[in-house]
Every structure is written in structure tokens, then in C-alpha cells.
């Protein structure tokens, strides 16, 4: 019997050591390596944005300390949103459960009138957590709104790769949100 036709597993020329098996084995090893690296990547991120809103803190703050205010200038699912707790201030929250975006909860943790709002967002039962603060500071021409977020993507090795881009992507989203806030306040001032 020749070595190339030996049916024993592992024998030279057996189907288990053929080119296809080597390619599949190499691909599996590569995927395992990618997953291992993903576990080592940081899961924490931070992002900030700032904008001068042409209004007073009295006009801006009601859009920040109430979940219904947030719905006017930030993006939320079209369905599955439920309001909970007080209408505004600490404890006011919104929860959602939506097939497209999953489930989560936004809760205002602290609201210091005309100065600061601190909140927490938990997604998929805390698998991902974001803490944020909006700080208002009077400036010539309006109020400066500084928005800072930091979060944890959890220990999902695939999210570790997303974490490499999260800070830049989230900073851009925060800036867009502040642009929508400024536009909303400006439109409200024009219609009064």
C-alpha cells in the first residue's frame, strides 16, 4: 500500500492533511487570533463635544432635564419607548425595547437647574453602559453646552474592535446632537 493512499487519519496524503483541511485550519486559527486580540482591546471610551447655543440657560435647560425634551433633539426608536419616573430631574427615565436597536434605559441621575445634567444609559441589560454629563455655562451670545460621555462596551471581543473607532464616532454624534439642540432652540425663539 502506498503512503498516498493510506486511509489512517494523519497519514501523509490522507484527506485530513489535504490542502482544504490546511486552509480551513489556518482560517480557524486566524479567527481565534482575532478573537483573542479583541479581548485585549480596551472596552472603555470617552467622547466630548461643545457648542454655543444662542439662548439662555433658562431656555435650554428644560430640553436637558426631561426625557421628553431629549426626544425633541436626539434620536430614539420609533416604537417601544416607555416613560418612567418623574417628568423631569433625577429619576426621570425612558426605557425602550425595539427589534431594530435592542433594549435599554436612559435615566437622569442628577439635574442642577441651569448648570448640569448627568445621566446613565444601559443597553441590553447593562451589557453596554454610558455615563454622560451636559454642562451649561453662560457666554457672550448664549450658553455654552459641553457634552461629555464615557462608556464601557463590555467584554465582547468583537466590540473591542468597534471601540477603536468609538471615541471619534461618538464625538461626531454628540456634535450633531448639539447642532440639533441649537437649531431647536433657535426655531423656538423665532416662533415666539
VMD Tcl script that draws the C-alpha trace (Angstrom):
set ca {
  {0.00 0.00 0.00}
  {1.45 3.38 -0.96}
  {1.71 6.25 1.59}
  {-0.50 8.49 -0.53}
  {-3.45 6.08 -0.31}
  {-3.06 5.12 3.40}
  {-6.57 5.59 4.93}
  {-5.26 6.04 8.50}
  {-6.02 9.55 9.92}
  {-2.95 11.75 9.83}
  {-1.08 9.59 7.36}
  {0.65 11.50 4.59}
  {-1.81 12.09 1.78}
  {-4.89 11.26 3.88}
  {-7.91 13.57 3.49}
  {-7.30 15.09 6.98}
  {-3.99 16.65 5.88}
  {-5.05 17.76 2.43}
  {-4.87 21.33 1.16}
  {-8.53 22.08 2.05}
  {-8.02 20.97 5.66}
  {-4.92 23.14 5.95}
  {-6.78 26.18 4.59}
  {-9.71 25.63 6.97}
  {-7.35 25.06 9.89}
  {-5.43 28.24 9.06}
  {-8.66 30.24 8.78}
  {-9.87 28.90 12.13}
  {-6.54 29.79 13.77}
  {-6.71 33.28 12.26}
  {-10.27 33.79 13.60}
  {-9.22 32.60 17.05}
  {-6.32 35.06 16.95}
  {-8.68 37.91 16.01}
  {-10.99 36.99 18.91}
  {-8.06 36.82 21.34}
  {-6.85 40.26 20.22}
  {-10.43 41.58 20.55}
  {-10.46 40.55 24.22}
  {-7.25 42.53 24.77}
  {-8.54 45.75 23.17}
  {-9.90 48.42 25.53}
  {-13.64 48.37 26.09}
  {-13.79 51.87 27.62}
  {-14.18 55.05 25.58}
  {-14.69 58.81 26.09}
  {-16.10 61.48 23.78}
  {-16.87 65.18 24.08}
  {-18.41 67.99 22.07}
  {-19.25 71.60 22.75}
  {-21.48 74.21 21.13}
  {-22.55 77.77 21.76}
  {-26.35 77.81 21.75}
  {-27.79 81.28 21.05}
  {-30.15 81.26 24.04}
  {-30.12 81.47 27.81}
  {-29.70 78.53 30.16}
  {-33.37 79.10 31.13}
  {-34.39 78.24 27.56}
  {-32.01 75.30 27.09}
  {-32.25 73.51 30.44}
  {-35.88 72.25 30.04}
  {-34.71 70.30 26.97}
  {-31.99 68.59 29.02}
  {-33.57 67.68 32.36}
  {-36.60 65.83 30.94}
  {-36.66 62.71 28.75}
  {-39.40 64.27 26.61}
  {-37.06 67.20 25.98}
  {-34.35 64.79 24.84}
  {-36.75 63.18 22.37}
  {-37.03 66.56 20.62}
  {-33.31 66.82 19.75}
  {-31.81 63.32 20.00}
  {-32.56 60.10 18.13}
  {-34.84 57.49 19.74}
  {-36.57 54.37 18.41}
  {-39.91 54.99 16.71}
  {-41.65 52.37 18.84}
  {-41.32 50.58 22.13}
  {-40.41 53.69 24.20}
  {-41.92 53.92 27.69}
  {-41.55 56.88 30.07}
  {-40.92 56.09 33.74}
  {-40.40 58.06 36.96}
  {-40.90 61.79 37.39}
  {-41.36 64.05 34.35}
  {-38.03 65.78 34.89}
  {-34.95 65.79 37.05}
  {-33.28 62.94 38.92}
  {-35.06 59.63 38.36}
  {-36.80 60.64 35.13}
  {-36.21 57.89 32.58}
  {-37.17 56.27 29.31}
  {-36.90 52.60 28.53}
  {-37.12 51.01 25.11}
  {-37.42 47.58 23.62}
  {-37.22 47.54 19.86}
  {-36.38 44.77 17.43}
  {-34.03 47.04 15.44}
  {-32.00 48.59 18.29}
  {-32.46 46.19 21.21}
  {-33.47 47.24 24.70}
  {-32.18 49.84 27.08}
  {-32.85 52.53 29.63}
  {-31.92 56.24 29.79}
  {-32.07 57.70 33.31}
  {-31.32 61.21 34.52}
  {-29.17 60.81 37.63}
  {-28.73 64.47 38.57}
  {-30.15 67.78 37.39}
  {-28.75 71.04 38.80}
  {-31.04 73.76 37.38}
  {-29.43 75.80 34.60}
  {-25.99 74.25 35.26}
  {-25.68 70.49 34.73}
  {-27.48 67.26 33.85}
  {-25.89 63.87 34.49}
  {-27.38 60.66 33.04}
  {-26.79 56.94 32.51}
  {-27.72 54.75 29.55}
  {-27.77 50.96 29.95}
  {-28.19 48.89 26.79}
  {-29.14 45.22 26.66}
  {-29.48 44.80 30.43}
  {-26.22 46.59 31.20}
  {-24.07 44.80 28.62}
  {-23.08 48.28 27.45}
  {-23.16 51.32 29.75}
  {-22.74 55.02 29.01}
  {-22.48 57.83 31.54}
  {-22.87 61.40 30.33}
  {-22.89 64.98 31.54}
  {-24.16 68.13 29.91}
  {-22.78 71.30 31.46}
  {-24.16 74.78 30.75}
  {-22.03 77.92 31.04}
  {-23.18 81.43 30.15}
  {-21.09 83.09 27.45}
  {-21.40 86.15 25.30}
  {-24.02 85.32 22.69}
  {-25.72 82.48 24.56}
  {-24.93 79.44 26.64}
  {-22.06 77.04 26.06}
  {-23.25 73.44 26.26}
  {-20.46 70.95 26.88}
  {-21.42 67.31 26.41}
  {-19.15 64.57 27.72}
  {-19.78 60.82 27.58}
  {-17.80 57.80 28.64}
  {-18.78 54.23 28.32}
  {-17.96 50.59 28.50}
  {-18.71 48.30 25.57}
  {-18.47 45.19 27.74}
  {-16.19 42.21 27.26}
  {-17.39 41.26 23.81}
  {-14.26 40.67 21.68}
  {-15.96 41.99 18.56}
  {-16.96 45.23 20.34}
  {-13.27 45.71 21.20}
  {-12.66 46.42 17.51}
  {-15.59 48.87 17.43}
  {-14.01 50.53 20.48}
  {-11.05 51.54 18.33}
  {-13.36 53.92 16.44}
  {-15.93 54.68 19.14}
  {-14.41 57.89 20.51}
  {-14.28 59.60 17.13}
  {-17.66 58.29 16.02}
  {-19.41 59.23 19.27}
  {-17.82 62.71 19.37}
  {-19.30 63.31 15.89}
  {-22.72 62.11 17.11}
  {-22.55 64.40 20.15}
  {-21.70 67.36 17.89}
  {-24.68 66.54 15.63}
  {-26.94 66.36 18.68}
  {-25.77 69.76 19.89}
  {-26.39 71.19 16.42}
  {-29.97 69.85 16.57}
  {-30.38 71.32 20.08}
  {-29.17 74.75 18.90}
  {-31.49 74.61 15.87}
  {-34.46 73.61 18.03}
  {-33.86 76.46 20.47}
  {-33.36 78.95 17.62}
  {-36.57 77.80 15.89}
  {-38.49 78.08 19.17}
  {-37.20 81.63 19.68}
  {-38.29 82.65 16.17}
  {-41.83 81.30 16.63}
  {-42.42 83.17 19.89}
}
mol new
graphics top color blue
foreach p $ca { graphics top sphere $p radius 0.5 }
foreach p [lrange $ca 0 end-1] q [lrange $ca 1 end] { graphics top cylinder $p $q radius 0.2 }
display resetview
